[in-house]
């Protein structure tokens, strides 16, 4: 499409130069914005990896917490309520206490699932930023290509072929066919 060397018309160089200028003007603001925010993208990429790992570790820790819950400070009280006779006599229904115990464990598991889900969302965000960064790199290559072609076409512009008068057409008079 652009910069086709097989085209022989004299206006092609000017048209291709105008097309290159137009395309460079279209992508210049995008490249400027991405180059300006490159440090922030790299910083947020590094922090994104750290927070993603934090969410995964915390989510899996919540799953492990359900197994050792009865021996950790705030939750051991719930275990004591379930297993000591003094509390069992004060409560009218043991089934309600068991359901409360399972509900607390289920909430901890639910928190773990949500933390892992947030970790996967952070991963998707980090990957989309990586795609933006690679697109910016490719657009930089396109800009370099078009700048190089503009330079080449600029050198070709003054070298327009001169129109030479056709000697055969001036030698014959109008209305008399050539022999």
Short mmCIF file of the C-alpha atoms (twelve columns), coordinates in Angstrom:
data_MODEL
# 
_entry.id   MODEL 
# 
loop_
_atom_site.group_PDB 
_atom_site.id 
_atom_site.type_symbol 
_atom_site.label_atom_id 
_atom_site.label_alt_id 
_atom_site.label_comp_id 
_atom_site.label_asym_id 
_atom_site.label_seq_id 
_atom_site.Cartn_x 
_atom_site.Cartn_y 
_atom_site.Cartn_z 
_atom_site.pdbx_PDB_model_num 
ATOM 1   C CA . UNK A 1   0.000   0.000   0.000   1 
ATOM 2   C CA . UNK A 2   2.572   2.565   1.130   1 
ATOM 3   C CA . UNK A 3   5.960   3.087   -0.464  1 
ATOM 4   C CA . UNK A 4   5.440   0.678   -3.305  1 
ATOM 5   C CA . UNK A 5   8.513   0.880   -5.513  1 
ATOM 6   C CA . UNK A 6   6.648   -0.440  -8.568  1 
ATOM 7   C CA . UNK A 7   4.601   2.722   -8.933  1 
ATOM 8   C CA . UNK A 8   5.986   4.957   -11.655 1 
ATOM 9   C CA . UNK A 9   3.659   7.945   -11.610 1 
ATOM 10  C CA . UNK A 10  5.371   11.239  -10.686 1 
ATOM 11  C CA . UNK A 11  2.786   12.129  -8.011  1 
ATOM 12  C CA . UNK A 12  3.281   8.908   -6.024  1 
ATOM 13  C CA . UNK A 13  6.242   10.210  -4.057  1 
ATOM 14  C CA . UNK A 14  4.304   13.259  -2.923  1 
ATOM 15  C CA . UNK A 15  1.244   11.137  -2.100  1 
ATOM 16  C CA . UNK A 16  3.303   8.621   -0.138  1 
ATOM 17  C CA . UNK A 17  5.039   11.422  1.739   1 
ATOM 18  C CA . UNK A 18  1.664   12.949  2.632   1 
ATOM 19  C CA . UNK A 19  0.370   9.541   3.755   1 
ATOM 20  C CA . UNK A 20  3.440   9.009   5.932   1 
ATOM 21  C CA . UNK A 21  3.015   12.446  7.500   1 
ATOM 22  C CA . UNK A 22  -0.653  11.745  8.193   1 
ATOM 23  C CA . UNK A 23  0.067   8.357   9.792   1 
ATOM 24  C CA . UNK A 24  2.883   9.760   11.901  1 
ATOM 25  C CA . UNK A 25  0.608   12.562  13.058  1 
ATOM 26  C CA . UNK A 26  -2.045  9.972   14.015  1 
ATOM 27  C CA . UNK A 27  0.243   7.762   16.094  1 
ATOM 28  C CA . UNK A 28  2.435   10.494  17.598  1 
ATOM 29  C CA . UNK A 29  0.096   11.393  20.534  1 
ATOM 30  C CA . UNK A 30  -0.318  7.734   21.451  1 
ATOM 31  C CA . UNK A 31  3.418   7.102   21.393  1 
ATOM 32  C CA . UNK A 32  4.095   10.237  23.407  1 
ATOM 33  C CA . UNK A 33  1.580   9.204   26.066  1 
ATOM 34  C CA . UNK A 34  2.961   5.681   26.317  1 
ATOM 35  C CA . UNK A 35  6.577   6.852   26.423  1 
ATOM 36  C CA . UNK A 36  5.689   9.370   29.120  1 
ATOM 37  C CA . UNK A 37  4.037   6.668   31.250  1 
ATOM 38  C CA . UNK A 38  6.645   3.950   30.619  1 
ATOM 39  C CA . UNK A 39  8.212   4.225   34.088  1 
ATOM 40  C CA . UNK A 40  4.816   4.002   35.754  1 
ATOM 41  C CA . UNK A 41  3.918   0.965   33.635  1 
ATOM 42  C CA . UNK A 42  7.124   -0.795  34.663  1 
ATOM 43  C CA . UNK A 43  6.644   0.130   38.321  1 
ATOM 44  C CA . UNK A 44  3.027   -0.986  38.345  1 
ATOM 45  C CA . UNK A 45  4.033   -4.203  36.586  1 
ATOM 46  C CA . UNK A 46  6.492   -5.023  39.361  1 
ATOM 47  C CA . UNK A 47  4.030   -4.100  42.087  1 
ATOM 48  C CA . UNK A 48  1.339   -6.054  40.248  1 
ATOM 49  C CA . UNK A 49  3.412   -9.228  40.455  1 
ATOM 50  C CA . UNK A 50  4.029   -8.680  44.158  1 
ATOM 51  C CA . UNK A 51  0.355   -8.038  44.958  1 
ATOM 52  C CA . UNK A 52  -0.736  -10.980 42.814  1 
ATOM 53  C CA . UNK A 53  1.561   -13.306 44.753  1 
ATOM 54  C CA . UNK A 54  0.363   -11.757 48.030  1 
ATOM 55  C CA . UNK A 55  -3.268  -12.447 47.141  1 
ATOM 56  C CA . UNK A 56  -2.501  -16.053 46.157  1 
ATOM 57  C CA . UNK A 57  -0.521  -16.748 49.328  1 
ATOM 58  C CA . UNK A 58  -3.179  -15.134 51.533  1 
ATOM 59  C CA . UNK A 59  -5.948  -17.060 49.765  1 
ATOM 60  C CA . UNK A 60  -4.207  -20.400 50.235  1 
ATOM 61  C CA . UNK A 61  -3.400  -19.453 53.836  1 
ATOM 62  C CA . UNK A 62  -7.130  -19.026 54.423  1 
ATOM 63  C CA . UNK A 63  -7.663  -22.616 53.265  1 
ATOM 64  C CA . UNK A 64  -4.966  -23.797 55.685  1 
ATOM 65  C CA . UNK A 65  -6.490  -21.711 58.468  1 
ATOM 66  C CA . UNK A 66  -9.668  -23.773 58.396  1 
ATOM 67  C CA . UNK A 67  -7.697  -26.861 59.480  1 
ATOM 68  C CA . UNK A 68  -5.862  -25.196 62.386  1 
ATOM 69  C CA . UNK A 69  -8.578  -22.725 63.325  1 
ATOM 70  C CA . UNK A 70  -9.300  -24.264 66.750  1 
ATOM 71  C CA . UNK A 71  -5.737  -23.629 67.950  1 
ATOM 72  C CA . UNK A 72  -5.310  -19.962 66.894  1 
ATOM 73  C CA . UNK A 73  -6.140  -17.094 69.278  1 
ATOM 74  C CA . UNK A 74  -9.491  -15.648 68.334  1 
ATOM 75  C CA . UNK A 75  -10.869 -18.863 66.917  1 
ATOM 76  C CA . UNK A 76  -9.918  -21.218 69.755  1 
ATOM 77  C CA . UNK A 77  -12.712 -19.675 71.808  1 
ATOM 78  C CA . UNK A 78  -15.174 -21.062 69.286  1 
ATOM 79  C CA . UNK A 79  -13.593 -24.501 69.723  1 
ATOM 80  C CA . UNK A 80  -13.871 -24.217 73.503  1 
ATOM 81  C CA . UNK A 81  -17.537 -23.270 73.247  1 
ATOM 82  C CA . UNK A 82  -18.183 -26.353 71.163  1 
ATOM 83  C CA . UNK A 83  -16.324 -28.842 73.366  1 
ATOM 84  C CA . UNK A 84  -16.629 -27.693 77.017  1 
ATOM 85  C CA . UNK A 85  -19.590 -28.898 79.017  1 
ATOM 86  C CA . UNK A 86  -20.192 -25.596 80.742  1 
ATOM 87  C CA . UNK A 87  -20.933 -23.901 77.445  1 
ATOM 88  C CA . UNK A 88  -22.994 -26.822 76.171  1 
ATOM 89  C CA . UNK A 89  -25.312 -26.617 79.182  1 
ATOM 90  C CA . UNK A 90  -25.750 -22.859 78.709  1 
ATOM 91  C CA . UNK A 91  -26.745 -23.237 75.053  1 
ATOM 92  C CA . UNK A 92  -30.102 -24.791 74.316  1 
ATOM 93  C CA . UNK A 93  -29.194 -26.374 71.003  1 
ATOM 94  C CA . UNK A 94  -25.828 -27.986 70.179  1 
ATOM 95  C CA . UNK A 95  -26.745 -28.075 66.476  1 
ATOM 96  C CA . UNK A 96  -26.841 -24.280 66.348  1 
ATOM 97  C CA . UNK A 97  -23.319 -24.096 67.773  1 
ATOM 98  C CA . UNK A 98  -22.060 -26.644 65.236  1 
ATOM 99  C CA . UNK A 99  -23.674 -24.680 62.419  1 
ATOM 100 C CA . UNK A 100 -22.067 -21.492 63.685  1 
ATOM 101 C CA . UNK A 101 -18.680 -23.245 63.774  1 
ATOM 102 C CA . UNK A 102 -19.100 -24.468 60.174  1 
ATOM 103 C CA . UNK A 103 -20.362 -21.061 59.058  1 
ATOM 104 C CA . UNK A 104 -17.199 -19.392 60.400  1 
ATOM 105 C CA . UNK A 105 -15.056 -21.956 58.559  1 
ATOM 106 C CA . UNK A 106 -17.097 -21.461 55.406  1 
ATOM 107 C CA . UNK A 107 -16.619 -17.690 55.628  1 
ATOM 108 C CA . UNK A 108 -12.858 -18.139 55.921  1 
ATOM 109 C CA . UNK A 109 -12.884 -20.425 52.863  1 
ATOM 110 C CA . UNK A 110 -15.015 -17.890 50.995  1 
ATOM 111 C CA . UNK A 111 -12.512 -15.150 51.842  1 
ATOM 112 C CA . UNK A 112 -9.739  -17.399 50.486  1 
ATOM 113 C CA . UNK A 113 -11.630 -17.961 47.233  1 
ATOM 114 C CA . UNK A 114 -12.229 -14.238 46.842  1 
ATOM 115 C CA . UNK A 115 -8.554  -13.455 47.453  1 
ATOM 116 C CA . UNK A 116 -7.517  -15.970 44.799  1 
ATOM 117 C CA . UNK A 117 -10.068 -14.447 42.418  1 
ATOM 118 C CA . UNK A 118 -8.634  -10.975 43.060  1 
ATOM 119 C CA . UNK A 119 -5.186  -12.442 42.326  1 
ATOM 120 C CA . UNK A 120 -6.399  -13.715 38.949  1 
ATOM 121 C CA . UNK A 121 -7.873  -10.284 38.193  1 
ATOM 122 C CA . UNK A 122 -4.507  -8.716  38.996  1 
ATOM 123 C CA . UNK A 123 -2.857  -11.201 36.638  1 
ATOM 124 C CA . UNK A 124 -5.260  -10.274 33.823  1 
ATOM 125 C CA . UNK A 125 -4.568  -6.593  34.447  1 
ATOM 126 C CA . UNK A 126 -0.824  -7.204  34.426  1 
ATOM 127 C CA . UNK A 127 -1.060  -9.128  31.148  1 
ATOM 128 C CA . UNK A 128 -3.118  -6.385  29.512  1 
ATOM 129 C CA . UNK A 129 -0.498  -3.846  30.543  1 
ATOM 130 C CA . UNK A 130 2.179   -6.093  29.054  1 
ATOM 131 C CA . UNK A 131 0.204   -6.163  25.801  1 
ATOM 132 C CA . UNK A 132 0.002   -2.368  25.840  1 
ATOM 133 C CA . UNK A 133 3.748   -2.193  26.409  1 
ATOM 134 C CA . UNK A 134 4.490   -4.558  23.518  1 
ATOM 135 C CA . UNK A 135 2.093   -2.619  21.282  1 
ATOM 136 C CA . UNK A 136 3.960   0.555   22.170  1 
ATOM 137 C CA . UNK A 137 7.221   -1.121  21.198  1 
ATOM 138 C CA . UNK A 138 5.759   -2.185  17.852  1 
ATOM 139 C CA . UNK A 139 4.337   1.296   17.258  1 
ATOM 140 C CA . UNK A 140 7.789   2.664   17.945  1 
ATOM 141 C CA . UNK A 141 9.124   0.404   15.200  1 
ATOM 142 C CA . UNK A 142 6.384   1.615   12.851  1 
ATOM 143 C CA . UNK A 143 7.296   5.212   13.665  1 
ATOM 144 C CA . UNK A 144 10.952  4.507   12.945  1 
ATOM 145 C CA . UNK A 145 10.030  2.853   9.645   1 
ATOM 146 C CA . UNK A 146 7.870   5.771   8.539   1 
ATOM 147 C CA . UNK A 147 10.466  8.333   9.580   1 
ATOM 148 C CA . UNK A 148 13.076  6.463   7.546   1 
ATOM 149 C CA . UNK A 149 10.764  6.286   4.542   1 
ATOM 150 C CA . UNK A 150 9.963   9.990   4.882   1 
ATOM 151 C CA . UNK A 151 13.661  10.690  4.807   1 
ATOM 152 C CA . UNK A 152 14.118  8.557   1.687   1 
ATOM 153 C CA . UNK A 153 11.105  10.111  -0.018  1 
ATOM 154 C CA . UNK A 154 12.314  13.580  0.935   1 
ATOM 155 C CA . UNK A 155 15.543  12.892  -0.897  1 
ATOM 156 C CA . UNK A 156 13.597  11.750  -3.956  1 
ATOM 157 C CA . UNK A 157 11.367  14.822  -4.114  1 
ATOM 158 C CA . UNK A 158 13.868  17.274  -5.704  1 
ATOM 159 C CA . UNK A 159 14.933  14.671  -8.245  1 
ATOM 160 C CA . UNK A 160 11.781  14.931  -10.364 1 
ATOM 161 C CA . UNK A 161 12.280  13.914  -13.989 1 
ATOM 162 C CA . UNK A 162 12.351  16.836  -16.386 1 
ATOM 163 C CA . UNK A 163 9.838   16.836  -19.205 1 
ATOM 164 C CA . UNK A 164 11.632  16.736  -22.552 1 
ATOM 165 C CA . UNK A 165 9.801   17.903  -25.633 1 
ATOM 166 C CA . UNK A 166 8.769   15.174  -28.008 1 
ATOM 167 C CA . UNK A 167 10.702  15.772  -31.241 1 
ATOM 168 C CA . UNK A 168 8.447   13.577  -33.378 1 
ATOM 169 C CA . UNK A 169 5.272   15.414  -32.460 1 
ATOM 170 C CA . UNK A 170 6.798   18.832  -33.207 1 
ATOM 171 C CA . UNK A 171 8.140   17.701  -36.592 1 
ATOM 172 C CA . UNK A 172 4.802   16.718  -37.941 1 
ATOM 173 C CA . UNK A 173 2.152   19.202  -38.733 1 
ATOM 174 C CA . UNK A 174 -1.290  18.791  -37.277 1 
ATOM 175 C CA . UNK A 175 -3.600  16.889  -39.533 1 
ATOM 176 C CA . UNK A 176 -0.807  15.216  -41.513 1 
ATOM 177 C CA . UNK A 177 -0.291  11.595  -40.583 1 
ATOM 178 C CA . UNK A 178 3.185   10.263  -39.937 1 
ATOM 179 C CA . UNK A 179 4.684   8.017   -42.548 1 
# 
